[in-house]
Amino acid sequence: MINILRKSHCSGCSACANACPVGAIVMKPDEHGFLFPAVDVSKCIDCGSCDNVCHFANPNDRHHCIAAYAMQSADHELLKASASGGVFASLAREIIAQGGVVAGCTLEHTCDGAFEVKHIVINSLNDLHKLQGSKYVQSSMDDTYVKVKEFLDRGIKVLFSGTPCQVAGLKSFLTNADHPDLLTVDIICHGVPNAQMFYDYIKTQEKKHKLKITDFRFRDKSDTWGLTGGVSYTDDNGKKHTVSFPARKSSFYKLFLGGEIFRECCYHCPYASPERPGDLTIGDFWGIEKNYPESISANGGPFKVEKGVSCMLVNTRKGNEWAEVLTTQMEAVPVDYRIVSKENHQLSRPSDLGKNRDKVLVLYGKHGYDAVEKWFQRHDLIHRTKRKLFNLLNRNRKRSNV
């Protein structure tokens, strides 16, 4: 029977629930909405399968980067729908073209008006859009690991993309066997809030603004590449709207960026390091214009920065084989891993614990997201007022020194 001694020792990857041969384990939310395994002792046969697949208890192989690239898709539509340069979508398209399937995270608006953030498996390019874009919420795995194994057992290629702990969970579930038809991609992850808090955030915004949200995008590239979100909604008159918003205008988004609402294990993440569980690692290539100015289109290079640029780390021989395929299909420039790591600190250390995390989670647990929203608006107003005063004093100080 799996026993979580400390919450920082569980990533909620669901490997134990997928491995249980009698279905005795389900993932249940704690008082703050984070999922943890719960065992039905009346069903448990004490076989040890759950403990054996726990990657915190039994760390699996990780790999150092052997090559790094800056990359951007030449396909305008694919690039527009991607969070950055389109590496994942390009890989997915190639896997599907070879008769394979792709497992990744989707954020779906359900028929009853709710939102689901979960892993699904697709085998058609028509569904690829469901897996594109960033979702800054921990996805539910359900039985995805079981499905992946079934495809691999049938000799079907599988691309699995997820957070590093989800990739590690899959590898543990597969008993760390090197399946030739499996390609794993881990994302450079800041940390994960839970889905219930995100759903409640959406409900709060709907109530506050008297509208119905039908789509939410954490990364909207309608204007440019950056930390801009997008939302589609229907107003009281039934009219549909689509707007973009800066991250600082959204309480959930800003709390995410401040490290205030992550799962506890994220602040101690063993995968926020140079050693990666996936064959490939992908993320945003922040700062490429200052670190590789010659690669920018304005300087004669291949990349249009405003469209988004990805970094891709090659961690295994299998990953290198796929990198050779991708670099012939995308704009690609070899880069120094140290530069990528400098701009993405999660490649060297976990995110810092936000100073307001305990306060936010207690508020949410006792009074719901409405209380978090009200606290955020007050706190944000105070912060902006202090910043304005500081800037004003600083300007006056400079004038007096002239």
C-alpha positions as CSV (number, residue, x, y, z in Angstrom):
1,M,0.0,0.0,0.0
2,I,1.5,3.3,-1.1
3,N,2.2,5.6,1.8
4,I,2.9,9.3,1.2
5,L,4.9,10.4,4.3
6,R,5.4,14.0,3.0
7,K,3.5,15.9,0.4
8,S,6.8,17.1,-1.1
9,H,7.4,13.4,-1.9
10,C,4.5,13.1,-4.3
11,S,4.1,14.8,-7.7
12,G,0.6,13.4,-8.4
13,C,1.8,11.7,-11.5
14,S,-0.8,8.9,-11.2
15,A,1.7,6.1,-12.0
16,C,0.6,4.2,-8.8
17,A,-3.1,4.5,-9.8
18,N,-2.3,3.2,-13.3
19,A,-0.2,0.3,-12.0
20,C,-2.7,-1.0,-9.4
21,P,-3.9,-4.3,-10.8
22,V,-7.2,-4.2,-8.9
23,G,-8.1,-0.6,-9.2
24,A,-7.7,0.1,-5.5
25,I,-6.1,3.5,-6.0
26,V,-7.8,6.7,-7.1
27,M,-6.4,10.3,-7.3
28,K,-8.3,12.5,-4.8
29,P,-7.9,16.2,-4.1
30,D,-6.7,17.5,-0.8
31,E,-8.2,20.6,0.9
32,H,-6.5,22.8,-1.6
33,G,-7.3,20.8,-4.7
34,F,-4.0,19.0,-5.3
35,L,-4.4,15.4,-6.3
36,F,-2.9,12.6,-4.2
37,P,-3.4,8.8,-4.3
38,A,-6.1,7.3,-2.0
39,V,-6.2,3.6,-1.4
40,D,-9.3,1.5,-0.9
41,V,-8.0,-0.9,1.7
42,S,-10.9,-3.3,1.1
43,K,-9.6,-3.8,-2.5
44,C,-5.8,-3.7,-1.9
45,I,-4.0,-7.0,-2.3
46,D,-0.7,-5.7,-0.9
47,C,1.2,-6.6,-4.1
48,G,3.6,-3.6,-4.0
49,S,3.0,-2.5,-7.6
50,C,2.3,1.1,-6.4
51,D,5.5,1.4,-4.4
52,N,7.5,-0.1,-7.2
53,V,6.4,2.5,-9.8
54,C,6.8,5.6,-7.5
55,H,9.6,7.6,-9.1
56,F,10.2,9.5,-5.9
57,A,10.9,6.3,-4.0
58,N,12.7,4.6,-7.0
59,P,14.4,7.3,-9.1
60,N,14.8,6.3,-12.7
61,D,17.5,7.2,-15.3
62,R,18.1,10.8,-16.2
63,H,20.3,12.2,-18.9
64,H,22.6,15.2,-19.5
65,C,22.1,17.4,-22.5
66,I,24.3,16.3,-25.5
67,A,23.2,19.0,-27.9
68,A,21.0,22.1,-27.8
69,Y,19.1,24.1,-30.5
70,A,17.1,27.2,-31.0
71,M,14.2,26.3,-33.3
72,Q,11.2,27.7,-35.2
73,S,8.7,26.1,-37.5
74,A,8.3,27.5,-41.0
75,D,4.6,26.5,-41.0
76,H,2.8,29.8,-40.2
77,E,-0.4,28.2,-38.9
78,L,1.4,25.6,-36.8
79,L,3.6,28.3,-35.3
80,K,0.7,30.6,-34.5
81,A,-1.0,27.9,-32.5
82,S,2.1,26.9,-30.6
83,A,3.3,28.6,-27.3
84,S,6.8,29.3,-28.8
85,G,8.5,27.8,-31.8
86,G,6.4,24.8,-32.6
87,V,8.8,21.9,-31.8
88,F,6.2,19.7,-30.1
89,A,3.7,20.2,-32.9
90,S,6.3,19.4,-35.6
91,L,7.3,16.2,-33.7
92,A,3.6,15.2,-33.3
93,R,2.9,15.8,-37.0
94,E,5.8,13.5,-37.9
95,I,4.9,10.8,-35.5
96,I,1.3,10.8,-36.8
97,A,2.5,10.7,-40.4
98,Q,4.3,7.5,-39.5
99,G,1.2,5.9,-38.1
100,G,1.9,6.7,-34.5
101,V,-0.1,8.4,-31.7
102,V,0.6,11.4,-29.5
103,A,-0.1,11.7,-25.8
104,G,-0.3,15.2,-24.4
105,C,-2.2,17.8,-22.3
106,T,-5.4,19.4,-23.5
107,L,-7.6,22.1,-22.0
108,E,-11.1,21.5,-23.1
109,H,-14.4,23.4,-22.6
110,T,-16.9,20.7,-21.8
111,C,-20.6,20.5,-22.9
112,D,-21.8,21.4,-19.4
113,G,-19.7,24.6,-19.4
114,A,-16.8,23.4,-17.2
115,F,-13.1,23.1,-18.2
116,E,-11.0,20.0,-18.1
117,V,-7.2,19.8,-18.1
118,K,-6.2,16.3,-18.9
119,H,-3.9,14.1,-20.9
120,I,-5.4,12.5,-24.0
121,V,-4.1,10.4,-26.9
122,I,-4.6,11.5,-30.5
123,N,-3.8,9.8,-33.8
124,S,-5.1,12.5,-36.2
125,L,-3.7,15.9,-37.3
126,N,-7.3,17.2,-37.0
127,D,-6.9,16.9,-33.2
128,L,-3.4,18.3,-32.9
129,H,-4.6,21.8,-32.0
130,K,-6.0,20.3,-28.7
131,L,-2.4,19.6,-27.5
132,Q,-0.8,22.8,-28.7
133,G,-0.1,25.7,-26.4
134,S,0.9,26.0,-22.8
135,K,-1.4,24.9,-19.9
136,Y,-0.2,26.2,-16.6
137,V,-2.2,23.7,-14.7
138,Q,-1.5,20.1,-13.6
139,S,-3.3,17.7,-16.0
140,S,-5.2,14.6,-14.9
141,M,-3.5,11.5,-16.3
142,D,-6.5,9.1,-15.8
143,D,-5.4,5.9,-17.6
144,T,-3.0,7.5,-20.1
145,Y,0.0,5.4,-19.0
146,V,-2.1,2.2,-19.5
147,K,-3.1,3.4,-23.0
148,V,0.5,4.2,-23.9
149,K,1.6,0.8,-22.9
150,E,-1.1,-0.8,-25.0
151,F,0.0,1.1,-28.1
152,L,3.6,0.2,-27.5
153,D,2.7,-3.5,-27.0
154,R,1.1,-3.4,-30.5
155,G,4.3,-1.9,-32.0
156,I,2.8,1.5,-32.6
157,K,5.0,4.6,-32.2
158,V,4.1,6.9,-29.3
159,L,5.1,10.5,-28.6
160,F,4.5,11.3,-24.9
161,S,4.9,14.9,-23.8
162,G,4.4,16.2,-20.2
163,T,6.1,17.7,-17.2
164,P,9.3,16.0,-16.1
165,C,7.5,14.2,-13.3
166,Q,4.9,12.9,-15.7
167,V,7.5,11.6,-18.0
168,A,9.3,10.0,-15.0
169,G,6.0,8.5,-14.0
170,L,5.5,6.9,-17.4
171,K,9.0,5.5,-17.4
172,S,8.5,4.0,-14.0
173,F,5.1,2.6,-15.0
174,L,6.9,0.9,-18.0
175,T,9.5,-0.5,-15.5
176,N,12.1,1.8,-17.2
177,A,12.3,-0.5,-20.2
178,D,13.8,1.2,-23.3
179,H,10.9,0.9,-25.7
180,P,12.2,1.6,-29.2
181,D,8.8,3.0,-30.3
182,L,8.5,5.5,-27.4
183,L,9.7,9.1,-27.7
184,T,9.5,11.2,-24.5
185,V,9.5,14.9,-24.3
186,D,9.7,16.8,-21.0
187,I,8.9,20.5,-20.8
188,I,10.8,23.1,-18.9
189,C,8.4,23.4,-16.0
190,H,8.1,26.2,-13.5
191,G,5.7,24.2,-11.3
192,V,2.0,23.3,-11.4
193,P,-1.1,24.8,-9.8
194,N,-4.0,22.4,-9.5
195,A,-7.0,22.1,-11.9
196,Q,-9.7,22.8,-9.3
197,M,-8.2,26.2,-8.4
198,F,-8.1,27.0,-12.1
199,Y,-11.7,26.0,-12.6
200,D,-12.8,28.1,-9.6
201,Y,-10.8,31.0,-11.0
202,I,-12.8,30.8,-14.3
203,K,-16.1,30.7,-12.3
204,T,-15.0,33.7,-10.3
205,Q,-14.3,35.7,-13.5
206,E,-17.6,34.7,-15.1
207,K,-19.5,35.8,-12.0
208,K,-17.5,39.0,-11.6
209,H,-17.8,40.1,-15.3
210,K,-21.2,38.6,-16.0
211,L,-20.1,36.5,-19.0
212,K,-19.5,32.9,-20.0
213,I,-15.9,31.9,-20.8
214,T,-15.7,29.4,-23.6
215,D,-11.9,29.3,-24.1
216,F,-8.8,30.2,-22.2
217,R,-5.3,30.5,-23.5
218,F,-2.3,31.0,-21.3
219,R,-0.2,32.0,-24.3
220,D,-1.8,34.1,-27.0
221,K,0.3,35.1,-30.0
222,S,-2.3,37.2,-31.7
223,D,0.0,40.2,-31.4
224,T,3.4,38.9,-30.4
225,W,5.3,36.2,-28.4
226,G,5.4,36.7,-24.7
227,L,3.4,36.2,-21.4
228,T,0.1,37.3,-22.8
229,G,-3.1,35.3,-22.3
230,G,-6.3,35.1,-24.3
231,V,-9.9,34.5,-23.5
232,S,-13.0,33.9,-25.5
233,Y,-16.4,34.6,-24.0
234,T,-20.1,35.1,-24.6
235,D,-21.8,38.2,-23.1
236,D,-25.3,38.5,-21.7
237,N,-26.6,39.3,-25.2
238,G,-25.1,36.1,-26.6
239,K,-22.4,38.0,-28.5
240,K,-19.0,36.3,-28.8
241,H,-15.8,38.1,-28.0
242,T,-12.1,37.2,-28.1
243,V,-9.6,39.4,-26.3
244,S,-5.9,39.2,-25.2
245,F,-4.7,40.3,-21.7
246,P,-1.3,40.8,-20.0
247,A,-0.4,38.2,-17.4
248,R,-0.4,40.8,-14.6
249,K,-4.1,41.4,-15.2
250,S,-5.1,37.9,-14.2
251,S,-4.9,36.8,-10.6
252,F,-4.3,33.1,-11.4
253,Y,-1.7,33.9,-14.0
254,K,0.2,36.3,-11.8
255,L,0.1,34.0,-8.8
256,F,1.4,31.3,-11.1
257,L,4.3,33.4,-12.2
258,G,5.1,34.4,-8.6
259,G,5.3,30.8,-7.5
260,E,2.4,31.3,-5.1
261,I,0.1,28.4,-6.1
262,F,2.4,25.4,-7.0
263,R,2.2,21.9,-5.7
264,E,4.4,21.4,-2.7
265,C,6.8,19.1,-4.5
266,C,7.5,21.7,-7.2
267,Y,9.6,23.7,-4.7
268,H,11.8,20.7,-4.2
269,C,11.6,19.3,-7.7
270,P,14.4,16.8,-8.5
271,Y,13.9,17.3,-12.2
272,A,14.6,21.0,-12.1
273,S,18.2,20.2,-13.0
274,P,20.5,19.6,-15.9
275,E,19.6,15.9,-15.7
276,R,16.4,15.3,-17.6
277,P,14.0,12.3,-17.8
278,G,12.9,12.8,-21.4
279,D,14.7,12.0,-24.7
280,L,14.1,15.7,-25.5
281,T,13.4,18.8,-23.4
282,I,11.6,21.8,-24.9
283,G,10.7,25.3,-23.8
284,D,10.8,28.9,-24.7
285,F,14.1,30.4,-25.8
286,W,13.9,33.6,-23.8
287,G,16.6,36.1,-24.6
288,I,17.7,34.8,-27.9
289,E,17.8,38.3,-29.4
290,K,20.5,39.3,-26.9
291,N,22.4,36.0,-26.8
292,Y,22.3,35.2,-30.5
293,P,21.5,38.5,-32.3
294,E,22.9,37.0,-35.6
295,S,20.0,34.5,-35.6
296,I,17.3,37.2,-35.7
297,S,15.6,38.0,-39.0
298,A,16.4,41.8,-38.6
299,N,20.1,40.8,-38.7
300,G,19.7,38.3,-41.6
301,G,19.0,35.3,-39.4
302,P,16.2,32.7,-39.7
303,F,14.1,33.6,-36.7
304,K,11.2,36.1,-36.4
305,V,11.3,36.6,-32.6
306,E,7.8,38.0,-32.4
307,K,6.5,34.6,-33.7
308,G,8.1,32.6,-30.9
309,V,11.4,30.7,-30.7
310,S,11.8,27.3,-28.9
311,C,14.8,25.8,-27.2
312,M,15.3,22.0,-27.6
313,L,17.7,20.0,-25.6
314,V,18.8,16.6,-26.9
315,N,19.3,14.2,-24.0
316,T,19.6,10.7,-25.5
317,R,20.7,8.9,-28.6
318,K,17.0,8.4,-29.5
319,G,16.4,12.0,-29.0
320,N,19.3,12.8,-31.3
321,E,17.8,10.7,-34.0
322,W,14.6,12.7,-33.9
323,A,16.5,16.0,-33.7
324,E,18.2,15.1,-37.0
325,V,14.8,14.7,-38.5
326,L,13.4,17.9,-37.1
327,T,16.4,20.1,-37.9
328,T,15.8,19.4,-41.6
329,Q,12.2,20.5,-41.3
330,M,12.5,23.5,-39.1
331,E,14.7,26.6,-38.8
332,A,17.3,25.4,-36.4
333,V,20.5,26.9,-35.0
334,P,22.9,25.0,-32.6
335,V,23.3,26.9,-29.3
336,D,25.2,26.6,-26.1
337,Y,23.3,24.7,-23.4
338,R,24.7,27.1,-20.7
339,I,22.9,30.0,-22.4
340,V,19.6,28.1,-22.5
341,S,20.1,27.2,-18.8
342,K,20.9,30.8,-17.9
343,E,17.6,32.0,-19.4
344,N,15.6,29.0,-17.9
345,H,16.5,28.7,-14.3
346,Q,14.4,25.5,-13.9
347,L,17.2,23.7,-15.7
348,S,19.4,24.3,-12.7
349,R,17.0,24.8,-9.7
350,P,13.4,24.6,-8.7
351,S,11.1,27.7,-8.5
352,D,11.3,29.7,-5.3
353,L,8.5,29.3,-2.7
354,G,6.2,32.4,-3.1
355,K,6.1,34.4,0.1
356,N,2.3,34.5,-0.1
357,R,1.6,30.9,-0.9
358,D,0.4,29.8,2.6
359,K,-1.9,32.8,2.8
360,V,-3.3,32.2,-0.6
361,L,-3.9,28.5,-0.1
362,V,-5.5,29.1,3.4
363,L,-7.8,31.7,1.9
364,Y,-8.7,29.3,-1.0
365,G,-9.3,26.3,1.3
366,K,-11.5,28.3,3.7
367,H,-13.4,30.7,1.5
368,G,-12.9,29.7,-2.1
369,Y,-11.4,31.5,-5.1
370,D,-13.6,34.6,-4.6
371,A,-11.6,35.4,-1.5
372,V,-8.3,34.9,-3.3
373,E,-9.5,37.2,-6.1
374,K,-10.5,40.0,-3.6
375,W,-7.2,39.6,-1.7
376,F,-5.2,39.7,-5.0
377,Q,-6.9,42.9,-6.1
378,R,-6.2,44.7,-2.8
379,H,-2.6,43.4,-2.7
380,D,-2.0,44.3,-6.4
381,L,-3.4,47.8,-5.9
382,I,-1.1,48.4,-2.9
383,H,1.9,47.0,-4.8
384,R,1.2,49.2,-7.8
385,T,0.7,52.3,-5.6
386,K,4.0,51.7,-3.9
387,R,5.7,51.3,-7.2
388,K,4.3,54.5,-8.6
389,L,5.4,56.4,-5.5
390,F,8.9,54.9,-5.7
391,N,9.2,55.9,-9.4
392,L,7.9,59.4,-8.6
393,L,10.4,59.8,-5.8
394,N,13.2,58.5,-8.0
395,R,12.4,60.9,-10.8
396,N,12.3,63.8,-8.4
397,R,15.6,62.7,-6.9
398,K,17.2,62.7,-10.4
399,R,15.8,66.1,-11.2
400,S,17.2,67.6,-8.0
401,N,20.7,66.2,-8.9
402,V,20.7,67.8,-12.3
